[in-house]
Amino acid sequence: MLTQKPGLTVRLLFLLCAFTLLSNPLFAQASSDQAITPLSVLGTVTELRADTREVVVTTAAGSKVTVTLSDSTVFMRIPPGEKTKDKFIRITAIDFGIGDSVYARGRISEDQKTLPAREFYVMSKGEISDKRDREREAWRTRGIAGNVTALKPEANEITIDARTAEGPKPVVIAANAGTKYRRYAPNSVRFSDAKSGSFADLVVGDQVRALGTKSSDGARFTPDEIVSGSFQTLTGTISEIDAGKGELKLSDQTSHQSLTVVVKKDSTLRRLTPELLAALTQTPPAKPFDPKAAAPAGSSPARASGDLQEMFDQLPTFTLSELKVGDAILVSSTKSGDAKATAIAVVSGVGPLLQSAQGDSRKAVALGQMSLGGP
């Protein structure tokens, strides 16, 4: 068994295995799945076969590898957030289940279908879910978002129009040496896929989300992390739909051109409700605000405090097949310069908003900013 120094991480092990993969041309040609290397597989447990001591691991790309366990297999659980092996916890062959994320080490077969595991690292589904919940709560309570209006590179200061329940407010984000930067790549969809970045990536007009501490007067913000991107908000009516390909044609309201919108499995699809529409247009709703009406079944109702982002996050979802030609929609995406826009979010039911925003796109842009979401 390969011995490790206490500070060696599972990620480093995986990278070493990936190097082995790249140095083997025959294997590289045969494998298109980066989660499979000659010495490992990374994926999710999708099947347990207790009688044969086998575990089926499915990678993010959909490949299936049967991992065989033995008395010599070492089982370890990785607590959320821990990166060094001396913090891992020794477990047994029954301390994991379907849905857990695993990293198994051994030597994979030539057909890449089986792997006898020497080491079996686990992060439980429940712990991953708990970690994500904690991250979402942190961004909700300690986060700030808005558009960049000014930059001072010499002071590492970013001025934004922060989104608040009372409307946009100028806030200076004062970055420091410990601030972590991440940035959406072109055609990126998920917040979690943002890549490592720097202050130099920022330009006026970018949208940013920052996690940190606000000053007592709310005018300044000290960030632990800044996530940025160059986004666009597209509005218009649907002229064609191909649900099978995950694409639709949008007759853009601004350019009056036809644009192809790609909707991926990680794109967010939400339906605007009269309550949020009233909040965006600052007109009284037809009936008193009902928090339950703004939230899909099974979710917590939005607070009646006017937190528009929270209200948006609780809007009902829908599927691409529910849309029809002629529907008015709003699409948020990164600016890529391509002929196709990959949707971070698609919002339906925006017809009244677009009509009320004739000659003034600020309301639609505000909704587009909310649709970018977070962790």
C-alpha positions in Angstrom: 0.0 0.0 0.0 1.2 3.5 -0.8 2.3 5.3 2.4 1.4 8.9 2.9 2.8 11.8 4.8 0.3 13.2 7.3 -0.2 16.4 5.2 -0.8 14.6 2.0 -4.4 15.1 0.8 -6.8 12.9 -1.1 -6.9 15.6 -3.8 -3.2 15.3 -4.2 -3.5 11.6 -4.5 -6.1 12.0 -7.2 -3.8 14.5 -9.1 -0.9 12.0 -8.9 -3.2 9.3 -10.4 -4.3 11.8 -13.1 -0.6 12.4 -14.0 -0.2 8.6 -14.4 -3.2 8.6 -16.7 -1.8 11.4 -18.9 1.6 9.7 -19.1 -0.1 6.5 -20.4 -1.2 7.3 -24.0 -3.1 4.0 -24.5 -5.1 4.6 -21.4 -5.6 8.3 -22.2 -7.1 7.4 -25.6 -9.4 4.8 -24.1 -10.7 6.9 -21.2 -12.7 10.1 -21.6 -13.8 10.2 -18.0 -11.4 12.3 -15.8 -12.8 10.7 -12.6 -11.2 7.3 -13.6 -7.4 6.8 -13.7 -5.3 3.6 -13.7 -5.1 3.8 -9.9 -8.4 5.3 -8.8 -12.1 6.2 -9.3 -14.0 9.1 -7.9 -17.8 9.1 -7.8 -21.0 8.3 -5.9 -22.1 5.0 -4.4 -25.1 3.9 -6.5 -25.3 0.2 -5.6 -24.2 -2.0 -2.7 -23.8 -5.8 -3.1 -23.2 -7.1 0.4 -23.0 -10.8 -0.6 -20.1 -10.2 -3.0 -18.6 -7.3 -1.2 -18.9 -5.1 -4.2 -19.8 -1.4 -4.5 -20.9 0.2 -7.8 -19.4 3.7 -8.0 -20.9 6.1 -10.6 -18.8 9.1 -11.8 -20.2 12.5 -12.5 -19.9 11.7 -16.2 -22.1 8.5 -15.7 -19.4 5.8 -15.9 -19.9 2.9 -13.6 -17.0 1.1 -11.9 -17.5 -2.0 -9.7 -15.2 -1.6 -6.6 -14.4 -4.8 -4.8 -13.7 -4.7 -1.1 -11.6 -7.1 1.0 -10.2 -7.6 4.5 -7.2 -5.6 3.6 -9.1 -2.5 2.3 -8.6 0.6 4.5 -11.8 2.6 5.0 -11.7 6.2 6.0 -14.3 8.9 6.4 -13.4 12.5 5.4 -15.1 15.1 7.7 -16.5 18.1 5.7 -13.8 20.8 5.3 -10.9 18.5 6.3 -8.1 18.1 3.8 -5.2 16.3 5.6 -5.2 12.6 6.2 -4.4 12.9 9.9 -7.9 14.4 10.3 -9.7 11.5 8.6 -11.6 9.0 10.7 -11.2 5.2 10.4 -14.5 3.4 9.6 -15.6 -0.1 8.7 -17.1 -1.6 5.5 -20.7 -0.9 6.7 -20.3 2.8 7.6 -21.3 4.2 4.3 -24.3 3.9 2.0 -25.9 4.8 -1.3 -25.5 8.4 -2.2 -22.2 8.9 -0.4 -19.3 10.3 -2.3 -16.2 8.0 -2.5 -12.7 8.0 -3.7 -11.4 4.4 -4.1 -7.7 3.5 -4.8 -6.4 0.4 -6.3 -5.5 -0.8 -9.8 -8.4 -0.6 -12.3 -9.0 -3.3 -14.9 -8.1 -2.7 -18.6 -11.8 -2.2 -19.5 -12.1 0.3 -16.6 -15.0 -1.6 -15.2 -13.6 -3.1 -11.9 -11.2 -1.9 -9.2 -10.1 -3.9 -6.2 -9.9 -1.3 -3.5 -6.8 -0.9 -1.3 -8.1 2.4 0.2 -11.7 3.6 0.3 -12.4 7.2 1.3 -16.0 8.3 2.1 -17.8 11.6 2.5 -21.4 10.9 3.6 -24.4 12.3 1.7 -25.8 13.7 4.9 -22.6 15.5 5.9 -22.3 17.0 2.4 -25.9 18.2 2.6 -25.2 19.7 6.0 -22.1 21.4 4.8 -24.0 23.0 1.9 -26.8 24.1 4.2 -24.2 25.8 6.4 -22.6 27.5 3.4 -26.0 28.7 2.2 -26.9 30.1 5.6 -23.5 31.8 5.8 -24.0 33.5 2.4 -27.5 34.5 3.4 -26.6 36.1 6.7 -23.1 37.3 6.0 -23.3 37.9 2.2 -23.7 41.0 0.1 -24.4 41.3 -3.7 -24.5 44.0 -6.3 -23.0 45.6 -9.4 -19.5 47.1 -9.5 -19.7 50.9 -9.9 -16.0 51.8 -9.2 -12.7 50.2 -8.6 -9.6 51.4 -6.7 -6.8 48.9 -7.4 -4.2 50.8 -5.3 -6.5 50.3 -2.2 -8.0 47.0 -3.2 -11.5 48.6 -2.9 -14.6 47.7 -4.9 -17.6 50.0 -4.8 -20.9 48.3 -5.5 -24.6 49.2 -5.6 -25.6 46.6 -3.1 -29.0 45.0 -3.4 -31.1 45.7 -0.3 -34.8 45.5 0.6 -34.8 49.3 0.5 -33.2 49.4 -2.9 -29.6 49.8 -4.2 -27.1 51.3 -1.7 -23.4 52.1 -2.3 -21.1 49.9 -0.3 -17.3 49.8 -0.4 -15.8 46.3 -0.3 -12.3 46.6 1.2 -10.4 43.5 0.1 -7.2 42.4 1.9 -4.4 39.9 1.5 -6.5 37.1 2.9 -9.5 37.6 0.5 -10.2 34.7 -1.7 -11.4 35.5 -5.3 -13.4 33.3 -7.6 -14.9 34.1 -11.0 -17.6 32.6 -13.3 -16.1 31.3 -16.5 -17.9 31.8 -19.9 -20.9 29.5 -20.2 -20.6 28.5 -16.5 -23.8 27.7 -14.8 -23.2 26.7 -11.1 -21.9 29.1 -8.4 -19.8 26.2 -7.1 -17.9 26.0 -10.4 -16.5 29.5 -10.3 -12.7 29.4 -10.8 -9.9 31.0 -8.9 -9.6 34.7 -9.8 -8.0 38.0 -8.7 -8.8 41.6 -8.2 -7.5 42.3 -11.7 -10.4 40.2 -13.2 -12.9 42.8 -12.0 -14.4 45.5 -14.3 -17.0 48.1 -13.7 -20.4 46.6 -14.5 -19.5 43.1 -13.1 -21.8 41.5 -10.6 -20.2 40.3 -7.3 -21.2 38.4 -4.3 -19.0 38.7 -1.2 -19.0 36.9 2.1 -17.6 38.7 5.1 -18.4 41.4 7.7 -20.3 44.6 7.3 -19.4 47.8 9.2 -21.7 49.1 11.8 -23.0 51.8 9.5 -23.3 49.4 6.5 -21.1 51.6 4.3 -18.1 49.3 4.2 -17.6 45.5 3.9 -14.6 43.4 4.8 -14.7 40.3 2.6 -13.4 36.7 3.2 -14.4 35.7 -0.3 -15.5 37.5 -3.5 -17.3 35.7 -6.4 -17.6 37.8 -9.6 -18.7 37.5 -13.1 -19.7 39.4 -16.2 -23.4 38.6 -16.7 -26.2 39.6 -19.0 -30.0 39.6 -18.6 -31.9 38.7 -21.7 -35.7 39.2 -22.0 -38.1 38.4 -24.7 -40.6 35.8 -26.0 -40.0 32.2 -27.0 -40.2 31.4 -30.7 -39.1 27.8 -30.7 -38.6 25.0 -28.1 -36.6 21.8 -28.3 -37.0 20.2 -24.9 -35.0 17.1 -26.1 -31.9 19.2 -26.9 -32.5 21.5 -23.9 -32.6 24.5 -26.2 -35.0 27.3 -27.0 -35.1 30.3 -29.4 -35.6 33.7 -27.8 -36.8 36.8 -29.7 -34.7 39.3 -27.7 -36.7 42.3 -26.6 -33.7 44.7 -26.8 -31.9 43.6 -29.9 -35.0 42.2 -31.7 -32.7 39.3 -32.8 -33.3 35.6 -32.4 -31.0 34.0 -29.9 -30.4 30.3 -28.9 -30.6 29.7 -25.2 -29.1 26.4 -23.9 -30.8 25.1 -20.7 -28.6 22.6 -18.8 -29.5 20.3 -16.0 -27.9 22.7 -13.5 -29.8 25.7 -14.9 -32.4 27.1 -12.5 -36.0 27.4 -13.7 -38.4 29.5 -11.6 -41.8 31.0 -12.1 -42.5 34.6 -11.1 -45.4 35.0 -8.6 -47.7 38.0 -8.3 -46.1 38.7 -4.8 -42.6 39.1 -6.2 -43.8 40.9 -9.2 -45.6 43.5 -6.9 -42.4 43.8 -4.9 -40.3 44.4 -8.0 -42.6 47.0 -9.5 -43.3 48.6 -6.1 -47.0 48.4 -6.6 -49.4 47.0 -4.0 -50.3 43.4 -4.6 -53.8 42.5 -5.5 -54.2 40.8 -2.2 -52.2 40.9 1.1 -48.8 39.3 0.9 -49.0 35.6 1.6 -45.5 34.1 2.3 -46.8 30.6 1.6 -47.8 31.7 -1.9 -44.3 32.7 -2.7 -42.8 29.4 -1.7 -43.2 26.0 -3.3 -44.7 23.1 -1.4 -42.5 21.8 1.3 -40.2 24.9 1.7 -40.1 27.5 4.4 -42.2 30.6 3.6 -40.4 33.9 2.8 -40.1 36.4 5.6 -42.4 39.4 5.1 -39.4 41.7 5.6 -39.1 42.5 1.9 -36.0 40.3 1.4 -36.4 40.0 -2.4 -33.5 37.6 -2.8 -35.0 35.2 -0.3 -38.4 35.5 -2.0 -36.8 34.7 -5.4 -35.0 31.6 -3.9 -38.4 30.2 -2.8 -40.2 30.8 -6.1 -41.9 27.7 -7.7 -39.7 25.7 -10.1 -40.8 24.3 -13.5 -39.5 22.2 -16.3 -38.6 23.1 -19.9 -41.5 21.1 -21.2 -43.9 23.4 -19.4 -42.9 26.4 -21.5 -44.7 27.1 -24.8 -44.1 29.3 -27.8 -45.1 32.9 -27.1 -44.2 32.8 -23.4 -42.3 35.8 -22.1 -39.1 34.8 -20.2 -36.0 36.3 -18.6 -32.7 34.6 -19.0 -29.5 35.2 -16.9 -26.2 34.0 -18.4 -22.5 34.8 -18.5 -21.3 37.0 -21.3 -19.3 34.7 -23.6 -19.5 36.3 -27.0 -20.9 33.0 -28.4 -24.0 32.8 -30.6 -25.6 30.7 -27.9 -26.3 31.8 -24.3 -26.0 29.1 -21.6 -28.7 29.9 -19.0 -27.8 30.2 -15.4 -31.5 30.8 -14.8 -34.7 31.0 -16.8 -37.6 32.9 -15.2 -41.1 32.6 -16.6 -44.3 34.6 -15.9 -42.4 37.9 -16.5 -44.8 39.3 -19.1 -46.3 42.0 -16.8 -42.8 43.0 -15.7 -41.5 43.4 -19.2 -44.6 45.5 -20.2 -44.2 47.7 -17.1 -40.4 48.1 -17.8 -40.8 49.5 -21.4 -38.0 52.1 -21.7 -36.7 51.2 -18.2 -34.8 47.9 -17.9 -33.8 48.3 -14.3 -36.6 46.1 -13.0 -35.8 43.2 -15.3 -32.1 43.6 -14.5 -32.9 43.5 -10.8 -34.7 40.2 -11.3 -31.8 38.9 -13.4 -29.4 39.6 -10.6 -31.5 37.7 -8.1 -31.7 34.7 -10.5 -27.9 34.3 -10.4 -28.4 32.6 -7.0 -25.6 31.3 -4.8 -24.2 28.2 -3.0 
